Amino acid sequence: MIDNGWDEFEIGAMLRSFDGAVKDIATTLQEDRPYSKNNSFTASVADWRIEKPVFNKDYCIDCQFCWIYCPDISIISRDKKMVGIDYDHCKGCAICVEVCPTNPKSLLMFEEKMDEDEALAGWPEKENKEK
């Protein structure tokens, strides 16, 4: 396989996700999959990020919206439960925050340099809706 940079492929080039045949990919954990060198899973885009999503498990209802809509497969889910964020592949687009239905959201954007514990300490309280 040719080892090209992202901008060195010809228009219309076919990039395979995996090296060789893959069986039962749905039950194979991401870290155990034989990703190709040209697959975006093998390249980090973390340096693109200015803000990062922080996950607060206390508000999560495991709806999996964040996992479904994440364009970079950065949401880590096990047995249909959100367990964290893969910061090597998260580019900080905030789509996960936008689709989160909880009140307050279980994912919020914070400055890249902010410590996770500090972000969790400043989490907003649940809003009471007037009837």
N, C-alpha and C positions, 0 to 999 in steps of 0.2 A: 504494500500500500504506500502511496505517495504521502510524505509528511509535509503538507502545505500549511501555511498560516491561513487564517480565516479569509484574508483578502487575496489569496493567490489561486483560488479555484476558478476554473472557467465557468462561464454562465451555463447553466444546465447540467453541471456535473452532478453525478449521483453519489451521495455520501451515505454509506451504510452505518447504521447505529451500532452494530455489534460486529466483532471479529468472529467469523465462523457461524455455524448453525447454533441457534438458541432454542431450547425446549422449555416450555412452561414458564415464560418470562413473568407472568403475572404473580407467581408465587416466589420468584427469586428476588431477594432484597437488592436494592439499588447498588450497594457497595460490593455485592457478589456477582454482578453482571459483567460480561466480557465486552465492555464498551470499546469502540474503535478509537484510535488516536485522533481522528477527525470529528469525533462526537463532542458536542458542547459540554457533556457531563464531565469530560476529562480536563476542561479548561476552567479556571477560576475567573469570575467576573466581579469579584468582591471589590476590586479597586474602582469600579464605576460608581459605587454607592456613596451618597452624601448622608442619607438617612437610612436607618435599618428598621425592619419590623421587630418588635419584641412581643413575645407570646406570654399571655397571662392565663394559665390553665384554670384558675378559679372561675373564669367567666365563660370558658369554652363549652359548647354543647355538642362538639364533635359532629357538626353538620357536614364537614368535609368540603365546604364551598372554597376555602382557601386552597386546598389541595387540588381541586378540580380546575380552578381558574389560574393558578400560578403558571406563568409562561416558562419558567425555568426549572420546574420540578424541585423547588427549594423547600417545600413543605414536607416534613418528615412525618409520615403516618404509619402506624402499625396497628393491625386489626381494627381498622376504621376509627382509630383514635389519634388525634393530633399529638405528637410528642415533641416537636421542636422545629427549628429552621436550620437548613443547611446554608450557612453564611458564605461558604466558598462559591456557591452558585446563585445566591440572591443578589440581584442588581439594584434593589431598592425601589422597584416600580410602584409599590403600595397597592397593587391590585388586591392582595390578600386582605388588606385593611378595608378596602372599599366593599368587598363582598361579604364581610363578616356581619352576621345579623344580630349579634348579641348587644345588650345594653348594660354597661358600656361594652365596647368591642373587646374581644379577647386578643386582638392584634392591634397595636398602635405603632406609629412611626416615631422614632426618636433619633437624635443626632448620632452619627456613627461612633463618635468617641465616648458616648455615654455608657456607663456600666449598666448591665442588665438589672442588678439589684436596685440601683438608683432609679431606673425607669419604672420598675415595679412599685417602688415606694411612692412615686408620683402619679399612680394610676387614678383616673377619675372614679368617683363613686357612682353607683347606679342612680339613674335619673328616675324620679317618680313622675309619671304622667298624670296630668289632671283629667278628671272625668267630666 
